[in-house]
Amino acid sequence: MATALDRVTDEYGTYAPKGSTCLVCKREITGSERVRRGYLRPEGGGSGDMTAVYHHSPKCPA
């Protein structure tokens, strides 16, 4: 189970795949919203176990 966002791998602005949910506000991300991609890594896990996650950029909508 992924437990912590690895900020070191927080990447450039992008668009999330259809059906993605913001890690921070839990809202569905629409295709036109800019997001940042990061990775969740399980405690003690290696880089092969990381899962991509998305969050609104620069901040979540009101």
N, CA, C and O atoms as a Tripos MOL2 file, in Angstrom:
@<TRIPOS>MOLECULE
protein
  248   247    62     0     0
PROTEIN
NO_CHARGES

@<TRIPOS>ATOM
      1 N           0.8420   -1.1840    0.0000 N.3       1 MET1
      2 CA          0.0000    0.0000    0.0000 C.3       1 MET1
      3 C           0.8830    1.2420    0.0000 C.2       1 MET1
      4 O           1.7840    1.3590    0.8300 O.2       1 MET1
      5 N           0.6340    2.1660   -0.9180 N.am      2 ALA2
      6 CA          1.4110    3.3980   -0.9960 C.3       2 ALA2
      7 C           1.0320    4.3130    0.1640 C.2       2 ALA2
      8 O          -0.1450    4.4550    0.4950 O.2       2 ALA2
      9 N           2.0270    4.9260    0.7720 N.am      3 THR3
     10 CA          1.7520    5.6960    1.9780 C.3       3 THR3
     11 C           2.2620    7.1220    1.9790 C.2       3 THR3
     12 O           1.7250    7.9340    2.7330 O.2       3 THR3
     13 N           3.2500    7.4800    1.1970 N.am      4 ALA4
     14 CA          3.8090    8.8260    1.2880 C.3       4 ALA4
     15 C           4.1710    9.3650   -0.0890 C.2       4 ALA4
     16 O           4.7590    8.6550   -0.9040 O.2       4 ALA4
     17 N           3.8180   10.6260   -0.3480 N.am      5 LEU5
     18 CA          4.1780   11.2420   -1.6190 C.3       5 LEU5
     19 C           5.6640   11.5470   -1.6160 C.2       5 LEU5
     20 O           6.1680   12.2110   -0.7090 O.2       5 LEU5
     21 N           6.3450   11.0740   -2.6050 N.am      6 ASP6
     22 CA          7.7770   11.3150   -2.7390 C.3       6 ASP6
     23 C           7.9560   12.6250   -3.5010 C.2       6 ASP6
     24 O           7.9170   12.6340   -4.7310 O.2       6 ASP6
     25 N           8.1490   13.7160   -2.7930 N.am      7 ARG7
     26 CA          8.2500   15.0430   -3.4040 C.3       7 ARG7
     27 C           9.4650   15.1730   -4.3220 C.2       7 ARG7
     28 O           9.4760   16.0260   -5.2090 O.2       7 ARG7
     29 N          10.4580   14.3630   -4.1250 N.am      8 VAL8
     30 CA         11.6440   14.4150   -4.9720 C.3       8 VAL8
     31 C          11.2740   14.1170   -6.4200 C.2       8 VAL8
     32 O          11.9020   14.6440   -7.3380 O.2       8 VAL8
     33 N          10.2750   13.2880   -6.6320 N.am      9 THR9
     34 CA          9.8880   12.9220   -7.9840 C.3       9 THR9
     35 C           8.6710   13.7050   -8.4720 C.2       9 THR9
     36 O           8.0890   13.3540   -9.4980 O.2       9 THR9
     37 N           8.2740   14.7670   -7.7500 N.am     10 ASP10
     38 CA          7.1840   15.6240   -8.2040 C.3      10 ASP10
     39 C           7.6490   16.2850   -9.5000 C.2      10 ASP10
     40 O           8.6420   17.0140   -9.5000 O.2      10 ASP10
     41 N           6.9500   16.0400  -10.5890 N.am     11 GLU11
     42 CA          7.4320   16.4270  -11.9080 C.3      11 GLU11
     43 C           6.7890   17.7000  -12.4330 C.2      11 GLU11
     44 O           6.0710   18.3990  -11.7180 O.2      11 GLU11
     45 N           7.0600   17.9770  -13.6740 N.am     12 TYR12
     46 CA          6.5520   19.1340  -14.4030 C.3      12 TYR12
     47 C           5.0290   19.1260  -14.5110 C.2      12 TYR12
     48 O           4.3850   18.1020  -14.2850 O.2      12 TYR12
     49 N           4.4560   20.2970  -14.8630 N.am     13 GLY13
     50 CA          3.0200   20.3840  -15.0900 C.3      13 GLY13
     51 C           2.6130   19.5440  -16.2850 C.2      13 GLY13
     52 O           3.3450   19.4500  -17.2700 O.2      13 GLY13
     53 N           1.4510   18.9410  -16.1910 N.am     14 THR14
     54 CA          0.9770   18.0510  -17.2450 C.3      14 THR14
     55 C          -0.5450   17.9680  -17.1640 C.2      14 THR14
     56 O          -1.1670   18.7420  -16.4370 O.2      14 THR14
     57 N          -1.1360   17.0620  -17.8820 N.am     15 TYR15
     58 CA         -2.5670   16.7740  -17.8170 C.3      15 TYR15
     59 C          -2.7270   15.3340  -17.3510 C.2      15 TYR15
     60 O          -1.9880   14.4470  -17.7800 O.2      15 TYR15
     61 N          -3.6870   15.1120  -16.4800 N.am     16 ALA16
     62 CA         -3.8960   13.7720  -15.9150 C.3      16 ALA16
     63 C          -4.6990   12.8920  -16.8730 C.2      16 ALA16
     64 O          -5.4930   13.3990  -17.6640 O.2      16 ALA16
     65 N          -4.4970   11.5940  -16.8040 N.am     17 PRO17
     66 CA         -5.3170   10.6730  -17.5920 C.3      17 PRO17
     67 C          -6.7850   10.7650  -17.1630 C.2      17 PRO17
     68 O          -7.0810   11.0850  -16.0120 O.2      17 PRO17
     69 N          -7.6830   10.4870  -18.0790 N.am     18 LYS18
     70 CA         -9.1170   10.5200  -17.7940 C.3      18 LYS18
     71 C          -9.4320    9.6190  -16.6020 C.2      18 LYS18
     72 O          -8.9270    8.5010  -16.5040 O.2      18 LYS18
     73 N         -10.2810   10.1280  -15.6920 N.am     19 GLY19
     74 CA        -10.6850    9.3580  -14.5260 C.3      19 GLY19
     75 C          -9.7820    9.5350  -13.3190 C.2      19 GLY19
     76 O         -10.0210    8.9250  -12.2770 O.2      19 GLY19
     77 N          -8.7360   10.3700  -13.4410 N.am     20 SER20
     78 CA         -7.8240   10.5960  -12.3100 C.3      20 SER20
     79 C          -8.4770   11.4830  -11.2580 C.2      20 SER20
     80 O          -9.3190   12.3240  -11.5710 O.2      20 SER20
     81 N          -8.0770   11.2840  -10.0200 N.am     21 THR21
     82 CA         -8.5780   12.0550   -8.8850 C.3      21 THR21
     83 C          -7.4080   12.7710   -8.2300 C.2      21 THR21
     84 O          -6.3180   12.2130   -8.1070 O.2      21 THR21
     85 N          -7.6410   14.0220   -7.8080 N.am     22 CYS22
     86 CA         -6.5990   14.8020   -7.1430 C.3      22 CYS22
     87 C          -6.2650   14.1680   -5.7980 C.2      22 CYS22
     88 O          -7.1590   13.8710   -5.0050 O.2      22 CYS22
     89 N          -4.9860   13.9660   -5.5480 N.am     23 LEU23
     90 CA         -4.5260   13.3820   -4.2930 C.3      23 LEU23
     91 C          -4.8650   14.2670   -3.0960 C.2      23 LEU23
     92 O          -5.0940   13.7570   -1.9990 O.2      23 LEU23
     93 N          -4.9010   15.5890   -3.2940 N.am     24 VAL24
     94 CA         -5.1040   16.5330   -2.1960 C.3      24 VAL24
     95 C          -6.5850   16.7420   -1.8770 C.2      24 VAL24
     96 O          -7.0040   16.5460   -0.7360 O.2      24 VAL24
     97 N          -7.3910   17.1440   -2.8890 N.am     25 CYS25
     98 CA         -8.7980   17.4910   -2.6230 C.3      25 CYS25
     99 C          -9.7700   16.3630   -2.9530 C.2      25 CYS25
    100 O         -10.9610   16.4720   -2.6620 O.2      25 CYS25
    101 N          -9.2820   15.2910   -3.5520 N.am     26 LYS26
    102 CA        -10.0850   14.1010   -3.8770 C.3      26 LYS26
    103 C         -11.1310   14.3420   -4.9630 C.2      26 LYS26
    104 O         -11.9960   13.4910   -5.1710 O.2      26 LYS26
    105 N         -11.0750   15.4870   -5.6640 N.am     27 ARG27
    106 CA        -12.0020   15.7570   -6.7640 C.3      27 ARG27
    107 C         -11.4870   15.1050   -8.0430 C.2      27 ARG27
    108 O         -10.2840   14.9130   -8.2210 O.2      27 ARG27
    109 N         -12.4300   14.7670   -8.9360 N.am     28 GLU28
    110 CA        -12.0240   14.2430  -10.2340 C.3      28 GLU28
    111 C         -11.3610   15.3630  -11.0270 C.2      28 GLU28
    112 O         -11.8200   16.5050  -10.9900 O.2      28 GLU28
    113 N         -10.3050   15.0520  -11.7310 N.am     29 ILE29
    114 CA         -9.5730   16.0310  -12.5330 C.3      29 ILE29
    115 C         -10.1160   15.9770  -13.9550 C.2      29 ILE29
    116 O         -10.1660   14.9110  -14.5680 O.2      29 ILE29
    117 N         -10.5270   17.1470  -14.4830 N.am     30 THR30
    118 CA        -11.0350   17.1930  -15.8500 C.3      30 THR30
    119 C          -9.8680   17.2600  -16.8220 C.2      30 THR30
    120 O          -8.7460   17.5830  -16.4350 O.2      30 THR30
    121 N         -10.1340   16.9580  -18.0680 N.am     31 GLY31
    122 CA         -9.0840   16.9200  -19.0750 C.3      31 GLY31
    123 C          -8.4030   18.2480  -19.3390 C.2      31 GLY31
    124 O          -7.2840   18.2730  -19.8520 O.2      31 GLY31
    125 N          -9.0630   19.3740  -18.9940 N.am     32 SER32
    126 CA         -8.4820   20.6910  -19.2710 C.3      32 SER32
    127 C          -7.7060   21.2740  -18.0930 C.2      32 SER32
    128 O          -7.1200   22.3490  -18.2220 O.2      32 SER32
    129 N          -7.6860   20.5900  -16.9460 N.am     33 GLU33
    130 CA         -7.0050   21.1140  -15.7620 C.3      33 GLU33
    131 C          -5.5270   20.7290  -15.7520 C.2      33 GLU33
    132 O          -5.1690   19.5710  -15.9670 O.2      33 GLU33
    133 N          -4.6790   21.7240  -15.4980 N.am     34 ARG34
    134 CA         -3.2470   21.4590  -15.3510 C.3      34 ARG34
    135 C          -3.0140   20.8290  -13.9890 C.2      34 ARG34
    136 O          -3.6170   21.2320  -12.9940 O.2      34 ARG34
    137 N          -2.1500   19.8590  -13.9530 N.am     35 VAL35
    138 CA         -1.8380   19.1560  -12.7060 C.3      35 VAL35
    139 C          -0.3320   18.9390  -12.6110 C.2      35 VAL35
    140 O           0.4060   19.1670  -13.5690 O.2      35 VAL35
    141 N           0.1000   18.4980  -11.4500 N.am     36 ARG36
    142 CA          1.4770   18.0410  -11.2480 C.3      36 ARG36
    143 C           1.4030   16.5530  -10.9560 C.2      36 ARG36
    144 O           0.4720   16.0690  -10.3130 O.2      36 ARG36
    145 N           2.3940   15.8530  -11.4380 N.am     37 ARG37
    146 CA          2.4420   14.4110  -11.2180 C.3      37 ARG37
    147 C           3.5200   14.1260  -10.1790 C.2      37 ARG37
    148 O           4.6100   14.6980  -10.2170 O.2      37 ARG37
    149 N           3.1970   13.2450   -9.2670 N.am     38 GLY38
    150 CA          4.1580   12.7810   -8.2770 C.3      38 GLY38
    151 C           4.0260   11.2700   -8.1820 C.2      38 GLY38
    152 O           3.3100   10.6510   -8.9690 O.2      38 GLY38
    153 N           4.7070   10.6880   -7.2350 N.am     39 TYR39
    154 CA          4.6520    9.2400   -7.0840 C.3      39 TYR39
    155 C           4.4720    8.8620   -5.6320 C.2      39 TYR39
    156 O           5.0570    9.4770   -4.7410 O.2      39 TYR39
    157 N           3.6640    7.8520   -5.4010 N.am     40 LEU40
    158 CA          3.5180    7.2790   -4.0700 C.3      40 LEU40
    159 C           4.4170    6.0560   -4.0010 C.2      40 LEU40
    160 O           4.4540    5.2340   -4.9170 O.2      40 LEU40
    161 N           5.1280    5.9570   -2.9130 N.am     41 ARG41
    162 CA          6.0470    4.8320   -2.7250 C.3      41 ARG41
    163 C           5.7040    4.1600   -1.4040 C.2      41 ARG41
    164 O           5.5940    4.8480   -0.3890 O.2      41 ARG41
    165 N           5.5310    2.8420   -1.3800 N.am     42 PRO42
    166 CA          5.2350    2.1550   -0.1240 C.3      42 PRO42
    167 C           6.4190    2.2360    0.8300 C.2      42 PRO42
    168 O           7.5700    2.3290    0.4030 O.2      42 PRO42
    169 N           6.1270    2.2020    2.1080 N.am     43 GLU43
    170 CA          7.1870    2.2140    3.1210 C.3      43 GLU43
    171 C           8.1680    1.0850    2.8330 C.2      43 GLU43
    172 O           7.7730   -0.0760    2.7240 O.2      43 GLU43
    173 N           9.4380    1.4250    2.7110 N.am     44 GLY44
    174 CA         10.4690    0.4190    2.4840 C.3      44 GLY44
    175 C          10.4860   -0.1550    1.0800 C.2      44 GLY44
    176 O          11.2660   -1.0620    0.7900 O.2      44 GLY44
    177 N           9.6270    0.3670    0.1990 N.am     45 GLY45
    178 CA          9.5600   -0.1610   -1.1560 C.3      45 GLY45
    179 C          10.5980    0.4490   -2.0700 C.2      45 GLY45
    180 O          11.1550    1.5060   -1.7740 O.2      45 GLY45
    181 N          10.8550   -0.2090   -3.1700 N.am     46 GLY46
    182 CA         11.7990    0.2940   -4.1570 C.3      46 GLY46
    183 C          11.0920    1.1340   -5.2040 C.2      46 GLY46
    184 O           9.8680    1.2620   -5.1740 O.2      46 GLY46
    185 N          11.8430    1.7050   -6.1260 N.am     47 SER47
    186 CA         11.2570    2.5710   -7.1470 C.3      47 SER47
    187 C          10.3300    1.8030   -8.0840 C.2      47 SER47
    188 O           9.4500    2.4110   -8.6940 O.2      47 SER47
    189 N          10.4960    0.5000   -8.2190 N.am     48 GLY48
    190 CA          9.6200   -0.2900   -9.0670 C.3      48 GLY48
    191 C           8.2120   -0.4170   -8.5190 C.2      48 GLY48
    192 O           7.2930   -0.7920   -9.2460 O.2      48 GLY48
    193 N           8.0330   -0.1040   -7.2220 N.am     49 ASP49
    194 CA          6.7270   -0.2100   -6.5830 C.3      49 ASP49
    195 C           5.9590    1.1110   -6.5850 C.2      49 ASP49
    196 O           4.8460    1.1670   -6.0630 O.2      49 ASP49
    197 N           6.5260    2.1760   -7.1600 N.am     50 MET50
    198 CA          5.9070    3.4910   -7.0910 C.3      50 MET50
    199 C           4.6880    3.5910   -8.0050 C.2      50 MET50
    200 O           4.6430    2.9790   -9.0720 O.2      50 MET50
    201 N           3.6920    4.3800   -7.5640 N.am     51 THR51
    202 CA          2.4580    4.5900   -8.3010 C.3      51 THR51
    203 C           2.3140    6.0710   -8.6170 C.2      51 THR51
    204 O           2.4850    6.9030   -7.7260 O.2      51 THR51
    205 N           2.0030    6.4260   -9.8680 N.am     52 ALA52
    206 CA          1.8150    7.8260  -10.2490 C.3      52 ALA52
    207 C           0.5260    8.3660   -9.6420 C.2      52 ALA52
    208 O          -0.5020    7.6900   -9.6360 O.2      52 ALA52
    209 N           0.5950    9.6010   -9.1280 N.am     53 VAL53
    210 CA         -0.5680   10.3070   -8.5880 C.3      53 VAL53
    211 C          -0.5450   11.7290   -9.1370 C.2      53 VAL53
    212 O           0.4990   12.2190   -9.5690 O.2      53 VAL53
    213 N          -1.7000   12.3850   -9.1180 N.am     54 TYR54
    214 CA         -1.8240   13.7280   -9.6770 C.3      54 TYR54
    215 C          -2.4610   14.6520   -8.6590 C.2      54 TYR54
    216 O          -3.2780   14.2270   -7.8430 O.2      54 TYR54
    217 N          -2.0760   15.9330   -8.7150 N.am     55 HIS55
    218 CA         -2.7140   16.9450   -7.8720 C.3      55 HIS55
    219 C          -2.7720   18.2500   -8.6550 C.2      55 HIS55
    220 O          -1.9100   18.5310   -9.4870 O.2      55 HIS55
    221 N          -3.8250   19.0590   -8.3670 N.am     56 HIS56
    222 CA         -4.0220   20.3140   -9.0790 C.3      56 HIS56
    223 C          -2.8080   21.2230   -8.9510 C.2      56 HIS56
    224 O          -2.0940   21.1910   -7.9490 O.2      56 HIS56
    225 N          -2.5880   22.0280   -9.9720 N.am     57 SER57
    226 CA         -1.4680   22.9700   -9.9660 C.3      57 SER57
    227 C          -1.9590   24.3140  -10.4810 C.2      57 SER57
    228 O          -2.5970   24.3410  -11.5330 O.2      57 SER57
    229 N          -1.7060   25.4130   -9.8180 N.am     58 PRO58
    230 CA         -0.8610   25.5380   -8.6390 C.3      58 PRO58
    231 C          -1.5790   25.2100   -7.3340 C.2      58 PRO58
    232 O          -0.9210   24.9630   -6.3230 O.2      58 PRO58
    233 N          -2.9420   25.2000   -7.3310 N.am     59 LYS59
    234 CA         -3.6720   24.8240   -6.1160 C.3      59 LYS59
    235 C          -5.0070   24.2170   -6.5080 C.2      59 LYS59
    236 O          -5.4490   24.3540   -7.6490 O.2      59 LYS59
    237 N          -5.6420   23.5540   -5.5720 N.am     60 CYS60
    238 CA         -6.9390   22.9290   -5.8280 C.3      60 CYS60
    239 C          -8.0060   24.0070   -6.0170 C.2      60 CYS60
    240 O          -7.9390   25.0570   -5.3780 O.2      60 CYS60
    241 N          -9.0010   23.7570   -6.8970 N.am     61 PRO61
    242 CA        -10.0720   24.7330   -7.0980 C.3      61 PRO61
    243 C         -10.9270   24.8680   -5.8420 C.2      61 PRO61
    244 O         -11.0150   23.9490   -5.0290 O.2      61 PRO61
    245 N         -11.5440   26.0130   -5.7070 N.am     62 ALA62
    246 CA        -12.3880   26.2780   -4.5180 C.3      62 ALA62
    247 C         -13.6560   25.4680   -4.5460 C.2      62 ALA62
    248 O         -14.4720   25.5680   -3.6300 O.2      62 ALA62
@<TRIPOS>BOND
     1     1     2 1
     2     2     3 1
     3     3     4 2
     4     3     5 am
     5     5     6 1
     6     6     7 1
     7     7     8 2
     8     7     9 am
     9     9    10 1
    10    10    11 1
    11    11    12 2
    12    11    13 am
    13    13    14 1
    14    14    15 1
    15    15    16 2
    16    15    17 am
    17    17    18 1
    18    18    19 1
    19    19    20 2
    20    19    21 am
    21    21    22 1
    22    22    23 1
    23    23    24 2
    24    23    25 am
    25    25    26 1
    26    26    27 1
    27    27    28 2
    28    27    29 am
    29    29    30 1
    30    30    31 1
    31    31    32 2
    32    31    33 am
    33    33    34 1
    34    34    35 1
    35    35    36 2
    36    35    37 am
    37    37    38 1
    38    38    39 1
    39    39    40 2
    40    39    41 am
    41    41    42 1
    42    42    43 1
    43    43    44 2
    44    43    45 am
    45    45    46 1
    46    46    47 1
    47    47    48 2
    48    47    49 am
    49    49    50 1
    50    50    51 1
    51    51    52 2
    52    51    53 am
    53    53    54 1
    54    54    55 1
    55    55    56 2
    56    55    57 am
    57    57    58 1
    58    58    59 1
    59    59    60 2
    60    59    61 am
    61    61    62 1
    62    62    63 1
    63    63    64 2
    64    63    65 am
    65    65    66 1
    66    66    67 1
    67    67    68 2
    68    67    69 am
    69    69    70 1
    70    70    71 1
    71    71    72 2
    72    71    73 am
    73    73    74 1
    74    74    75 1
    75    75    76 2
    76    75    77 am
    77    77    78 1
    78    78    79 1
    79    79    80 2
    80    79    81 am
    81    81    82 1
    82    82    83 1
    83    83    84 2
    84    83    85 am
    85    85    86 1
    86    86    87 1
    87    87    88 2
    88    87    89 am
    89    89    90 1
    90    90    91 1
    91    91    92 2
    92    91    93 am
    93    93    94 1
    94    94    95 1
    95    95    96 2
    96    95    97 am
    97    97    98 1
    98    98    99 1
    99    99   100 2
   100    99   101 am
   101   101   102 1
   102   102   103 1
   103   103   104 2
   104   103   105 am
   105   105   106 1
   106   106   107 1
   107   107   108 2
   108   107   109 am
   109   109   110 1
   110   110   111 1
   111   111   112 2
   112   111   113 am
   113   113   114 1
   114   114   115 1
   115   115   116 2
   116   115   117 am
   117   117   118 1
   118   118   119 1
   119   119   120 2
   120   119   121 am
   121   121   122 1
   122   122   123 1
   123   123   124 2
   124   123   125 am
   125   125   126 1
   126   126   127 1
   127   127   128 2
   128   127   129 am
   129   129   130 1
   130   130   131 1
   131   131   132 2
   132   131   133 am
   133   133   134 1
   134   134   135 1
   135   135   136 2
   136   135   137 am
   137   137   138 1
   138   138   139 1
   139   139   140 2
   140   139   141 am
   141   141   142 1
   142   142   143 1
   143   143   144 2
   144   143   145 am
   145   145   146 1
   146   146   147 1
   147   147   148 2
   148   147   149 am
   149   149   150 1
   150   150   151 1
   151   151   152 2
   152   151   153 am
   153   153   154 1
   154   154   155 1
   155   155   156 2
   156   155   157 am
   157   157   158 1
   158   158   159 1
   159   159   160 2
   160   159   161 am
   161   161   162 1
   162   162   163 1
   163   163   164 2
   164   163   165 am
   165   165   166 1
   166   166   167 1
   167   167   168 2
   168   167   169 am
   169   169   170 1
   170   170   171 1
   171   171   172 2
   172   171   173 am
   173   173   174 1
   174   174   175 1
   175   175   176 2
   176   175   177 am
   177   177   178 1
   178   178   179 1
   179   179   180 2
   180   179   181 am
   181   181   182 1
   182   182   183 1
   183   183   184 2
   184   183   185 am
   185   185   186 1
   186   186   187 1
   187   187   188 2
   188   187   189 am
   189   189   190 1
   190   190   191 1
   191   191   192 2
   192   191   193 am
   193   193   194 1
   194   194   195 1
   195   195   196 2
   196   195   197 am
   197   197   198 1
   198   198   199 1
   199   199   200 2
   200   199   201 am
   201   201   202 1
   202   202   203 1
   203   203   204 2
   204   203   205 am
   205   205   206 1
   206   206   207 1
   207   207   208 2
   208   207   209 am
   209   209   210 1
   210   210   211 1
   211   211   212 2
   212   211   213 am
   213   213   214 1
   214   214   215 1
   215   215   216 2
   216   215   217 am
   217   217   218 1
   218   218   219 1
   219   219   220 2
   220   219   221 am
   221   221   222 1
   222   222   223 1
   223   223   224 2
   224   223   225 am
   225   225   226 1
   226   226   227 1
   227   227   228 2
   228   227   229 am
   229   229   230 1
   230   230   231 1
   231   231   232 2
   232   231   233 am
   233   233   234 1
   234   234   235 1
   235   235   236 2
   236   235   237 am
   237   237   238 1
   238   238   239 1
   239   239   240 2
   240   239   241 am
   241   241   242 1
   242   242   243 1
   243   243   244 2
   244   243   245 am
   245   245   246 1
   246   246   247 1
   247   247   248 2
@<TRIPOS>SUBSTRUCTURE
     1 MET1         2 RESIDUE 1 A MET
     2 ALA2         6 RESIDUE 1 A ALA
     3 THR3        10 RESIDUE 1 A THR
     4 ALA4        14 RESIDUE 1 A ALA
     5 LEU5        18 RESIDUE 1 A LEU
     6 ASP6        22 RESIDUE 1 A ASP
     7 ARG7        26 RESIDUE 1 A ARG
     8 VAL8        30 RESIDUE 1 A VAL
     9 THR9        34 RESIDUE 1 A THR
    10 ASP10       38 RESIDUE 1 A ASP
    11 GLU11       42 RESIDUE 1 A GLU
    12 TYR12       46 RESIDUE 1 A TYR
    13 GLY13       50 RESIDUE 1 A GLY
    14 THR14       54 RESIDUE 1 A THR
    15 TYR15       58 RESIDUE 1 A TYR
    16 ALA16       62 RESIDUE 1 A ALA
    17 PRO17       66 RESIDUE 1 A PRO
    18 LYS18       70 RESIDUE 1 A LYS
    19 GLY19       74 RESIDUE 1 A GLY
    20 SER20       78 RESIDUE 1 A SER
    21 THR21       82 RESIDUE 1 A THR
    22 CYS22       86 RESIDUE 1 A CYS
    23 LEU23       90 RESIDUE 1 A LEU
    24 VAL24       94 RESIDUE 1 A VAL
    25 CYS25       98 RESIDUE 1 A CYS
    26 LYS26      102 RESIDUE 1 A LYS
    27 ARG27      106 RESIDUE 1 A ARG
    28 GLU28      110 RESIDUE 1 A GLU
    29 ILE29      114 RESIDUE 1 A ILE
    30 THR30      118 RESIDUE 1 A THR
    31 GLY31      122 RESIDUE 1 A GLY
    32 SER32      126 RESIDUE 1 A SER
    33 GLU33      130 RESIDUE 1 A GLU
    34 ARG34      134 RESIDUE 1 A ARG
    35 VAL35      138 RESIDUE 1 A VAL
    36 ARG36      142 RESIDUE 1 A ARG
    37 ARG37      146 RESIDUE 1 A ARG
    38 GLY38      150 RESIDUE 1 A GLY
    39 TYR39      154 RESIDUE 1 A TYR
    40 LEU40      158 RESIDUE 1 A LEU
    41 ARG41      162 RESIDUE 1 A ARG
    42 PRO42      166 RESIDUE 1 A PRO
    43 GLU43      170 RESIDUE 1 A GLU
    44 GLY44      174 RESIDUE 1 A GLY
    45 GLY45      178 RESIDUE 1 A GLY
    46 GLY46      182 RESIDUE 1 A GLY
    47 SER47      186 RESIDUE 1 A SER
    48 GLY48      190 RESIDUE 1 A GLY
    49 ASP49      194 RESIDUE 1 A ASP
    50 MET50      198 RESIDUE 1 A MET
    51 THR51      202 RESIDUE 1 A THR
    52 ALA52      206 RESIDUE 1 A ALA
    53 VAL53      210 RESIDUE 1 A VAL
    54 TYR54      214 RESIDUE 1 A TYR
    55 HIS55      218 RESIDUE 1 A HIS
    56 HIS56      222 RESIDUE 1 A HIS
    57 SER57      226 RESIDUE 1 A SER
    58 PRO58      230 RESIDUE 1 A PRO
    59 LYS59      234 RESIDUE 1 A LYS
    60 CYS60      238 RESIDUE 1 A CYS
    61 PRO61      242 RESIDUE 1 A PRO
    62 ALA62      246 RESIDUE 1 A ALA
